[in-house]
Amino acid sequence: MTKRVEKKYLTEDERKILKLYHAATSVSFYRFNESMSDAKAFVGIWGSPQIINSPNDRVLISAGTFENGKSVSAIASIEAGGTK
């Protein structure tokens, strides 16, 4: 880890999430029915969001793969009429 964590100790839930992450080949994080600004903020944590439009849905996604082959994605669906 190149960035120092400000928290001195992790909670039990945070330790479980890290354990799952290390055991997985890929991980995805989702949020549903968000405003456009909240979706951009969430997906932007991982990287530059791409907008994907379909007839029934609009989502923002950011994904990447590490050198070790593990992939991570952040996905947020936009609420109906969520253009802010």
FIPAFI-592084 format. One record per residue: residue number from 0; residue in one letter; x negated, y, z of N, C-alpha, C in turn. Coordinates in Angstrom, 2 decimals. Last residue first. Layout:
NUM / a / X / Y / Z / X / Y / Z / X / Y / Z
...
END
This chain:
83 / k / 28.83 / 15.74 / -12.84 / 28.01 / 16.73 / -12.13 / 26.57 / 16.30 / -12.04
82 / t / 30.53 / 13.90 / -13.90 / 29.61 / 14.56 / -14.84 / 28.68 / 15.54 / -14.15
81 / g / 32.61 / 11.49 / -13.46 / 31.45 / 12.00 / -12.73 / 30.42 / 12.61 / -13.65
80 / g / 34.75 / 10.22 / -14.64 / 34.76 / 11.68 / -14.64 / 33.58 / 12.31 / -13.92
79 / a / 34.27 / 7.52 / -12.57 / 35.04 / 8.03 / -13.69 / 35.13 / 9.55 / -13.59
78 / e / 30.90 / 7.38 / -11.32 / 32.35 / 7.36 / -11.11 / 33.05 / 7.93 / -12.34
77 / i / 28.28 / 5.44 / -12.61 / 28.85 / 6.79 / -12.47 / 30.35 / 6.68 / -12.30
76 / s / 26.08 / 3.17 / -11.01 / 27.21 / 3.41 / -11.90 / 27.80 / 4.78 / -11.57
75 / a / 22.64 / 2.72 / -10.94 / 23.77 / 3.40 / -10.31 / 24.87 / 3.59 / -11.35
74 / i / 19.75 / 0.85 / -10.21 / 20.90 / 1.03 / -11.09 / 22.02 / 1.71 / -10.31
73 / a / 16.42 / 0.01 / -10.44 / 17.39 / 0.78 / -9.65 / 18.52 / 1.15 / -10.60
72 / s / 14.20 / -2.77 / -10.43 / 15.14 / -1.89 / -11.12 / 16.05 / -1.20 / -10.10
71 / v / 11.15 / -4.41 / -10.90 / 12.01 / -3.68 / -9.97 / 12.93 / -2.81 / -10.81
70 / s / 9.25 / -7.44 / -11.31 / 10.00 / -6.30 / -11.85 / 10.94 / -5.72 / -10.80
69 / k / 6.03 / -8.81 / -11.30 / 7.26 / -8.56 / -10.53 / 7.95 / -7.32 / -11.10
68 / g / 3.59 / -9.03 / -12.57 / 4.77 / -9.55 / -13.25 / 6.07 / -9.32 / -12.52
67 / n / 1.44 / -7.72 / -11.53 / 1.62 / -9.12 / -11.11 / 2.87 / -9.75 / -11.72
66 / e / 1.78 / -5.13 / -12.43 / 0.75 / -5.96 / -13.06 / 0.91 / -7.44 / -12.71
65 / f / 5.38 / -4.54 / -12.45 / 4.03 / -4.41 / -11.90 / 3.07 / -5.33 / -12.64
64 / t / 7.79 / -2.94 / -14.40 / 7.15 / -4.20 / -14.05 / 5.74 / -3.91 / -13.54
63 / g / 10.91 / -1.12 / -14.02 / 9.50 / -1.25 / -14.34 / 8.97 / -2.59 / -13.88
62 / a / 13.70 / 1.08 / -14.50 / 13.12 / -0.24 / -14.25 / 11.65 / -0.22 / -14.63
61 / s / 16.67 / 2.74 / -13.97 / 15.23 / 2.91 / -14.05 / 14.62 / 1.57 / -13.67
60 / i / 19.83 / 3.88 / -15.11 / 18.93 / 2.79 / -14.74 / 17.49 / 3.24 / -14.86
59 / l / 23.21 / 4.76 / -14.83 / 21.83 / 5.22 / -14.89 / 20.96 / 4.07 / -14.44
58 / v / 26.18 / 4.08 / -16.74 / 25.25 / 3.80 / -15.66 / 23.93 / 4.51 / -15.91
57 / r / 29.52 / 3.85 / -17.45 / 28.34 / 4.68 / -17.67 / 27.43 / 4.46 / -16.47
56 / d / 32.05 / 1.88 / -19.08 / 31.14 / 2.19 / -17.99 / 30.07 / 3.17 / -18.43
55 / n / 33.50 / 1.10 / -21.29 / 34.15 / 1.04 / -19.97 / 33.31 / 1.58 / -18.84
54 / p / 31.85 / 1.46 / -23.56 / 33.25 / 1.91 / -23.59 / 33.90 / 1.97 / -22.20
53 / s / 28.76 / 2.71 / -22.19 / 29.54 / 1.66 / -22.85 / 30.99 / 2.13 / -22.84
52 / n / 25.61 / 4.22 / -21.86 / 27.05 / 4.39 / -22.01 / 27.64 / 3.17 / -22.70
51 / i / 22.99 / 4.81 / -19.81 / 23.54 / 3.78 / -20.68 / 25.05 / 3.96 / -20.68
50 / i / 20.28 / 6.91 / -19.27 / 21.73 / 6.79 / -19.24 / 22.15 / 5.73 / -20.25
49 / q / 17.45 / 6.44 / -17.24 / 18.01 / 6.36 / -18.58 / 19.52 / 6.20 / -18.43
48 / p / 15.39 / 8.25 / -14.93 / 16.58 / 7.47 / -15.26 / 16.92 / 7.53 / -16.75
47 / s / 12.08 / 7.81 / -13.92 / 12.97 / 8.60 / -14.78 / 14.17 / 7.77 / -15.21
46 / g / 12.03 / 6.06 / -10.73 / 11.43 / 6.64 / -11.93 / 12.46 / 7.44 / -12.72
45 / w / 12.91 / 5.58 / -8.08 / 12.03 / 4.63 / -8.75 / 11.34 / 5.23 / -9.97
44 / i / 14.41 / 7.81 / -7.47 / 13.44 / 7.34 / -6.48 / 12.43 / 6.42 / -7.15
43 / g / 16.29 / 8.06 / -9.48 / 15.05 / 8.82 / -9.59 / 14.02 / 8.47 / -8.54
42 / v / 18.48 / 6.72 / -8.51 / 17.67 / 6.06 / -9.53 / 16.31 / 6.75 / -9.68
41 / f / 19.35 / 8.75 / -6.64 / 19.07 / 7.37 / -6.25 / 18.13 / 6.69 / -7.24
40 / a / 19.67 / 11.07 / -8.23 / 18.79 / 11.10 / -7.06 / 18.39 / 9.68 / -6.65
39 / k / 21.54 / 10.20 / -10.12 / 20.21 / 10.63 / -10.55 / 19.22 / 10.62 / -9.39
38 / a / 23.73 / 9.72 / -8.41 / 23.15 / 8.62 / -9.19 / 21.74 / 8.97 / -9.65
37 / d / 24.24 / 12.30 / -7.48 / 23.83 / 11.27 / -6.52 / 23.19 / 10.08 / -7.24
36 / s / 24.97 / 13.52 / -9.94 / 23.82 / 14.02 / -9.18 / 23.33 / 12.99 / -8.16
35 / m / 27.24 / 12.03 / -10.74 / 26.05 / 12.05 / -11.58 / 24.82 / 12.50 / -10.78
34 / s / 28.55 / 10.10 / -8.00 / 28.56 / 11.28 / -8.84 / 27.28 / 11.26 / -9.66
33 / e / 29.11 / 6.53 / -8.14 / 28.42 / 7.71 / -7.66 / 28.70 / 8.91 / -8.55
32 / n / 29.91 / 3.75 / -8.28 / 30.86 / 4.87 / -8.28 / 30.27 / 6.14 / -7.67
31 / f / 27.26 / 2.09 / -6.50 / 28.42 / 2.07 / -7.37 / 29.27 / 3.33 / -7.18
30 / r / 23.89 / 1.06 / -6.63 / 24.90 / 1.91 / -5.99 / 26.04 / 2.04 / -6.99
29 / y / 21.27 / -1.38 / -6.21 / 22.49 / -0.88 / -6.85 / 23.22 / 0.12 / -5.97
28 / f / 18.20 / -2.77 / -7.06 / 18.92 / -1.98 / -6.07 / 20.08 / -1.30 / -6.78
27 / s / 16.46 / -5.81 / -7.52 / 17.30 / -4.75 / -8.06 / 18.04 / -4.07 / -6.92
26 / v / 13.47 / -7.64 / -8.17 / 14.44 / -7.09 / -7.24 / 15.20 / -5.97 / -7.92
25 / s / 11.76 / -10.69 / -9.00 / 12.29 / -9.37 / -9.36 / 13.29 / -8.94 / -8.29
24 / t / 10.74 / -12.77 / -7.66 / 10.06 / -12.41 / -8.91 / 10.56 / -11.07 / -9.43
23 / a / 10.31 / -12.78 / -4.02 / 11.09 / -12.71 / -5.26 / 10.21 / -12.44 / -6.48
22 / a / 8.78 / -12.55 / -1.76 / 9.11 / -13.90 / -2.22 / 9.79 / -13.91 / -3.59
21 / h / 8.67 / -9.80 / -1.30 / 7.42 / -10.52 / -1.58 / 7.68 / -11.93 / -2.12
20 / y / 11.40 / -9.27 / -0.78 / 10.71 / -8.65 / -1.91 / 9.45 / -9.44 / -2.28
19 / l / 11.81 / -10.71 / 1.61 / 12.53 / -11.08 / 0.39 / 11.83 / -10.53 / -0.85
18 / k / 10.11 / -9.17 / 3.25 / 9.85 / -10.60 / 3.07 / 10.55 / -11.11 / 1.80
17 / l / 11.38 / -6.68 / 3.14 / 10.02 / -6.83 / 2.61 / 9.66 / -8.29 / 2.37
16 / i / 13.77 / -7.41 / 4.45 / 13.80 / -6.92 / 3.07 / 12.42 / -7.04 / 2.42
15 / k / 12.81 / -8.09 / 6.99 / 13.48 / -9.10 / 6.16 / 13.50 / -8.68 / 4.70
14 / r / 11.85 / -5.58 / 7.83 / 10.91 / -6.70 / 7.69 / 11.51 / -7.81 / 6.82
13 / e / 14.27 / -4.20 / 7.99 / 13.25 / -3.76 / 7.03 / 12.21 / -4.86 / 6.79
12 / d / 15.49 / -5.62 / 10.10 / 16.10 / -5.61 / 8.77 / 15.09 / -5.20 / 7.70
11 / e / 13.77 / -4.96 / 12.23 / 13.90 / -6.36 / 11.81 / 14.50 / -6.44 / 10.40
10 / t / 11.93 / -1.96 / 11.39 / 13.02 / -2.67 / 12.05 / 13.03 / -4.12 / 11.56
9 / l / 8.45 / -1.20 / 11.76 / 9.60 / -1.51 / 10.91 / 10.67 / -2.20 / 11.76
8 / y / 6.69 / 1.49 / 13.31 / 7.16 / 0.12 / 13.32 / 8.35 / -0.03 / 12.38
7 / k / 6.02 / 4.11 / 12.62 / 5.00 / 3.25 / 13.19 / 5.41 / 1.78 / 13.13
6 / k / 6.65 / 5.94 / 9.70 / 7.19 / 5.17 / 10.81 / 6.11 / 4.23 / 11.34
5 / e / 5.17 / 6.77 / 7.51 / 5.27 / 7.65 / 8.67 / 5.78 / 6.92 / 9.90
4 / v / 2.83 / 4.90 / 5.75 / 4.21 / 4.95 / 6.22 / 4.24 / 5.80 / 7.48
3 / r / 0.67 / 6.00 / 3.22 / 0.84 / 5.71 / 4.64 / 2.31 / 5.87 / 5.04
2 / k / 0.22 / 4.45 / 0.14 / 0.83 / 5.56 / 0.88 / 1.03 / 5.16 / 2.33
1 / t / -0.69 / 2.14 / -0.94 / -1.54 / 3.31 / -1.03 / -1.02 / 4.50 / -0.25
0 / m / -0.85 / -1.17 / 0.00 / 0.00 / 0.00 / 0.00 / -0.90 / 1.24 / 0.00
END
